[in-house]
Each structure stands twice: as structure tokens, then as C-alpha cells.
Amino acid sequence: MKKIVCIVGPTASGKTALGIALAKKFNGEVVSADSRMVYKGMEIGTAVPQGTFRQAQGILGSVLDVEGIPHYLVGIVEPNVVFTVVDWREQAIAVIEDILRRGKLPIIVGGTGLYFSVLLNNFEIPEGVADAKQRALLEVQWKTSEGKQRILKELLTLDPQAKDLVDLNNSRRVIRALEVCNATGKPFTAQLKRKVPLFEALQIGLNVQKEELDKRLMDRTEEQLTLGLLEEVKRLKEQYGCNIPSMRGFVYKEMCEFLEGELTLEKAREIITLRNRQYAKRQMTWFRRDNRIHWITASTEAESLARNFLAEQ
């Protein structure tokens, strides 16, 4: 079976650096598994590694080169485009197959657990019949604590297994799962069809102590502000407004509220760091459920794991 290497873990754990190191060591190329990095012009707020975009041959319109290593599925759609897990899965498989055809090692790097789940388990995701008015209403309700809890309760009543296979903090994924339940009369997760895996995967998880991760997250917020986060959000706000889904995610939501006078910059900074910590905790909760992941604390462990995995017949 075709082999790929996956690097998972919470935000700011060092996945990007490890992915680049392994790519240099094992003639690899990186495929991003980050649901926020797919958007163009949102590089600072989503912590896209600094590099140079160039036109790609064949599969996609652009590739991000970082230290000479191509990174795919970064900055590929406009912020106002709805990009689903189904979209990502299709494009990821195409890119992985292209990398393999060229005799290189695909290294999948990211923190979006659902992306890894649909790729490695080869899930076929059911399509729901969306009602635009109903979806708009649910999105408005989600913005309040009471509305969010009501929507979650409805989904989990119809589909108790959704707690394990749907990111319950992601409004689009929750609402879409609920739409599938309502449209088909069946649980969303019961319609996930697991097919024969396409790839043999080595999953490497980065385990960082909480104190160290908290410090990195605080430093990241400061670095983003220094790099021009405020200017990036101003430009996006002028072009798209602050109500599209990609702008309602953390970092962008808080900076929009600052620009609209609802928060001070200090309070926005504080909330961003807090939400980063909460997000990292949710990521670890997701990944800890997968006993196929090899958890490491040093890059040398990753090199050894990859070398042994690639040597196996």
C-alpha cells in the first residue's frame, strides 16, 4: 500500500517545523490539513508559515514554498467560499497521488482532526439537502450560548455518535450534520461509509507540556500583531465584512470586534490567547482517541519512526 506520513498535534506545537525537517530528510512534500489555512489572504491570523507562493503545474493553482519544501492546500480559496471537508478530502487525495507519482513522500501536516479522520479512514461523507433560510437561522442562533446549546442538543439527540466524529465547536460542521439528519431521517454518523484505506499511514503526534504550549500561544499572538494582523483584518473586513464564516473564527472575530469598538486591543489579545488554548485542548482531546498515533517529544524520535516505517516492506 502507498505510504504517507502524518504529523498531528495542537496549534503551536511545532508541526510545521517537523514537517519541513522530515521532508528534507526523506525527499518529501507537505500537504496541509488545516481548515483555516485554505483561505487566501488570511496568512497571519491562521499562522501560515512564511514562504513564497508560486503557480503550480497540474493539480492546483498555487503552492507555498517554505525553505524549499512545497506546501499544498494553503491559500487555495477565497475567504467567502464555503470549503467543506469533502472538498479538502478530494483535493488532498489528488495532491497525495501526484506527489507519489513523482517518487516523493507525502507528509500531511495539520491540526484539523476531522480531515485526518476522513482521509485515513477513507470515509465517504453524506451530502445533506441545505435549506438556505434554515441554515441562516441556525447560524444566527449559534452566535448565542443558548442557541448553540439548543443546536448541539438537537444534533446529539438525533445522532449520539456525533460527539466522536463531528467537531462540536465548529458551527458549519454541526449545522451540516444536523441538516443531513433532518434531510435523510437517519443519523449523520451512521451514513459515514468507511471504505478500504487508500494509504498506509504513519501518524506522529507532537506532545508539548501545557506550560510550554501556553507560552508559545501567548508568543504567537504577539508575533501575529507584530507581523501586521491588524492590517490583514482591516483589509479582509473592507472586502468581505466580518460575518462570513471564515471571519467568525477566533483571531479574526476578536480583531473585528476591536475594529468595531467592542473590545480594547488588550482585551482582544487576551481573548485570542484564551481561545487558542481552548482550541489546543480540543485538538488533543480529538487526537488522543486515536491509538494509532505515535506521540513524541523530540524530532529525533520522529526521524527514527519515519525511517523504520519507510523501510518496512
C-alpha positions in Angstrom: 0.0 0.0 0.0 1.2 3.5 -0.7 2.8 5.1 2.3 2.3 8.6 3.8 3.4 10.3 7.0 1.1 12.4 9.1 2.1 14.9 11.7 -0.7 15.9 14.1 -1.0 17.8 17.3 -2.3 21.1 18.9 -1.8 24.5 17.4 1.7 25.9 18.0 3.2 22.5 18.9 5.8 22.7 16.2 4.2 20.6 13.4 5.3 22.9 10.6 9.0 22.7 11.6 8.8 19.0 12.0 7.1 18.5 8.6 9.8 20.6 6.9 12.6 18.6 8.7 11.2 15.3 7.7 10.5 16.5 4.1 14.2 17.5 3.8 15.3 14.2 5.3 13.1 11.8 3.3 12.5 13.6 0.0 9.0 14.7 0.9 6.4 17.4 0.2 3.9 18.8 2.6 0.1 18.7 2.3 -1.7 21.0 4.8 -4.5 19.5 6.9 -5.6 22.8 8.4 -9.2 24.0 7.8 -8.2 27.7 8.3 -5.1 27.8 6.1 -7.1 27.0 3.0 -8.2 30.7 2.7 -6.3 33.3 0.6 -5.1 36.4 2.3 -5.5 35.1 5.9 -1.9 34.0 6.3 -1.1 35.9 9.5 -4.2 35.1 11.5 -4.1 31.4 10.6 -0.3 31.2 11.3 0.7 30.1 7.7 4.4 29.6 7.6 6.3 32.4 5.9 7.3 31.4 2.4 6.6 32.3 -1.3 3.6 31.4 -3.3 4.1 30.2 -6.8 1.9 28.8 -9.6 1.7 25.0 -9.6 1.7 22.7 -12.5 -1.3 20.5 -12.9 -3.3 19.9 -9.7 -3.7 23.3 -8.0 -3.3 27.0 -8.8 -0.7 27.7 -6.2 1.8 26.2 -3.9 3.6 27.7 -0.9 7.3 27.1 -0.9 8.8 27.2 2.6 12.6 26.6 2.9 12.4 24.9 -0.4 9.7 22.5 0.6 6.3 22.7 -1.3 3.2 23.1 0.9 -0.1 22.2 -0.8 -3.7 23.2 0.1 -2.6 26.6 1.6 -4.4 29.7 0.4 -6.4 28.0 -2.3 -9.9 29.5 -1.9 -11.3 33.0 -1.3 -12.4 33.7 2.3 -16.1 33.9 1.2 -16.1 30.5 -0.4 -17.6 27.6 1.6 -14.8 24.9 1.7 -16.0 21.6 3.2 -14.3 18.5 4.5 -15.4 16.8 1.3 -13.7 19.4 -0.8 -10.5 19.0 1.2 -10.5 15.2 1.0 -10.9 15.2 -2.7 -8.1 17.7 -3.3 -5.8 16.1 -0.7 -6.1 12.7 -2.3 -5.3 14.2 -5.7 -2.3 16.0 -4.4 -1.0 13.0 -2.5 -1.3 10.8 -5.6 0.6 13.4 -7.6 3.4 13.5 -5.0 3.6 9.7 -5.0 3.7 9.6 -8.8 6.8 11.9 -8.7 8.5 9.5 -6.3 8.3 11.7 -3.3 6.9 11.2 0.2 3.6 12.9 1.1 3.8 14.4 4.6 0.3 15.5 5.8 0.7 18.2 8.5 -2.1 19.9 10.5 -4.4 20.1 13.4 -7.8 19.5 11.9 -8.7 16.1 13.3 -11.7 15.6 11.0 -9.5 16.0 7.9 -7.2 13.2 9.1 -10.2 11.0 10.0 -11.9 11.2 6.6 -8.5 10.8 4.8 -7.1 7.9 6.8 -10.4 6.0 7.3 -11.4 6.8 3.8 -14.9 7.9 4.9 -17.5 8.8 2.3 -19.3 11.8 3.7 -23.1 12.0 3.1 -24.5 15.1 1.4 -27.3 17.0 3.0 -30.0 19.0 1.3 -29.4 22.5 2.6 -32.3 24.9 3.2 -30.7 28.4 2.9 -33.2 30.1 5.2 -33.0 27.4 7.8 -29.2 27.4 7.7 -29.1 31.2 8.1 -31.4 31.0 11.1 -29.3 28.3 12.7 -26.1 30.3 12.1 -27.7 33.3 13.9 -28.8 31.1 16.8 -25.3 29.6 17.1 -23.9 33.0 18.0 -25.7 32.9 21.4 -24.8 30.5 24.1 -28.4 29.3 24.5 -28.8 28.9 20.7 -25.6 26.9 20.4 -26.6 24.6 23.3 -30.0 24.0 21.7 -28.5 23.1 18.3 -26.0 20.8 19.9 -28.7 19.1 22.0 -30.8 18.5 18.9 -27.9 17.0 16.9 -26.8 14.7 19.7 -30.4 13.6 20.3 -30.7 12.6 16.6 -27.1 11.3 16.4 -25.4 10.5 19.8 -22.3 9.3 18.0 -21.7 12.7 16.5 -19.8 13.6 19.7 -16.9 11.4 18.4 -17.0 12.2 14.7 -18.1 15.8 14.4 -16.2 18.9 15.7 -18.9 20.2 18.0 -17.2 23.6 18.3 -17.4 24.2 14.5 -20.8 25.7 13.6 -20.6 24.7 9.9 -19.9 21.1 10.7 -22.5 20.8 13.4 -25.2 22.5 11.2 -24.3 20.4 8.2 -24.5 17.2 10.3 -27.9 18.3 11.6 -29.1 19.1 8.0 -28.1 15.6 6.9 -30.0 14.1 9.9 -33.1 16.1 9.1 -33.0 15.6 5.3 -32.5 11.8 5.5 -34.2 10.9 8.8 -31.0 8.9 9.7 -28.0 9.8 12.0 -25.3 11.6 10.2 -22.5 9.3 11.5 -24.4 6.2 10.5 -24.1 7.3 6.9 -20.3 7.7 7.0 -19.2 4.8 4.9 -15.7 3.6 5.7 -14.1 2.2 2.6 -10.8 0.4 2.1 -8.0 2.7 3.1 -6.1 4.3 0.2 -2.9 4.7 2.1 -0.7 3.2 4.8 -0.1 6.0 7.2 2.4 6.6 10.0 0.8 9.1 12.4 3.2 11.1 14.6 1.8 13.3 17.3 3.6 16.2 19.0 3.3 16.2 22.7 4.1 19.5 24.3 3.9 20.3 28.0 1.0 22.6 28.9 3.2 25.3 30.4 5.4 25.4 27.3 2.4 25.3 24.9 0.7 28.2 26.8 3.8 30.3 26.4 4.1 29.5 22.7 0.4 30.5 22.2 1.0 33.8 24.0 4.1 34.5 22.0 2.2 33.6 18.8 -0.5 36.3 19.4 2.2 38.9 19.9 4.1 37.8 16.8 0.9 37.9 14.7 0.2 41.5 15.9 3.9 42.4 15.0 3.6 40.8 11.6 0.6 43.0 10.7 -2.5 41.1 11.9 -4.5 44.3 12.3 -3.8 45.4 8.8 -4.7 42.0 7.4 -8.1 42.0 9.3 -8.8 45.6 8.1 -8.3 44.6 4.5 -10.5 41.5 4.9 -13.2 43.4 6.7 -13.3 46.0 3.9 -13.5 43.4 1.2 -15.8 40.7 2.8 -17.2 42.2 6.1 -16.9 40.3 9.4 -20.0 38.0 9.1 -18.7 35.3 6.6 -17.8 32.0 8.4 -14.0 32.3 7.9 -14.1 35.7 9.6 -16.1 34.4 12.6 -13.3 32.1 13.7 -11.0 33.1 16.6 -8.4 35.7 15.9 -10.5 37.3 13.2 -13.6 37.6 15.3 -11.8 39.3 18.1 -9.9 41.7 15.8 -13.2 42.6 14.1 -14.7 43.4 17.5 -11.7 45.6 18.2 -12.0 47.5 14.9 -15.8 48.0 15.6 -15.0 49.4 19.1 -16.5 46.4 21.0 -13.2 45.4 22.5 -9.9 47.1 23.5 -6.8 45.8 21.8 -5.6 44.4 25.1 -8.9 42.5 25.7 -8.8 41.2 22.1 -5.3 40.0 22.7 -6.3 38.3 25.9 -9.3 36.5 24.3 -7.3 35.3 21.3 -4.8 33.7 23.6 -7.5 32.1 25.7 -9.4 30.7 22.6 -6.1 29.4 21.2 -5.6 27.5 24.5 -9.2 26.1 24.4 -8.7 25.1 20.7 -5.4 23.3 21.6 -7.2 21.4 24.3 -10.0 20.3 22.0 -7.4 19.2 19.4 -5.7 17.0 21.9 -9.0 15.5 23.1 -9.7 14.6 19.4 -6.3 13.1 18.6 -6.0 11.2 21.9 -8.9 9.0 20.8 -6.7 7.5 18.0 -4.4 4.8 19.4 -2.6 4.6 16.1 -0.8 7.9 16.8 2.8 7.7 18.0 3.3 10.5 20.5 6.8 12.1 20.6 8.6 14.9 22.4 11.7 15.2 20.2 12.2 15.4 16.4 14.8 12.7 16.6 12.1 10.3 17.6 10.1 11.3 14.5 13.0 10.6 12.2 13.5 7.1 13.7 9.8 6.3 13.4 9.7 7.5 9.8 12.9 5.7 8.8 11.6 2.4 10.2 8.2 2.8 8.7 9.5 3.6 5.2 11.9 0.6 5.4 9.1 -1.9 6.1 8.1 -4.0 3.2 
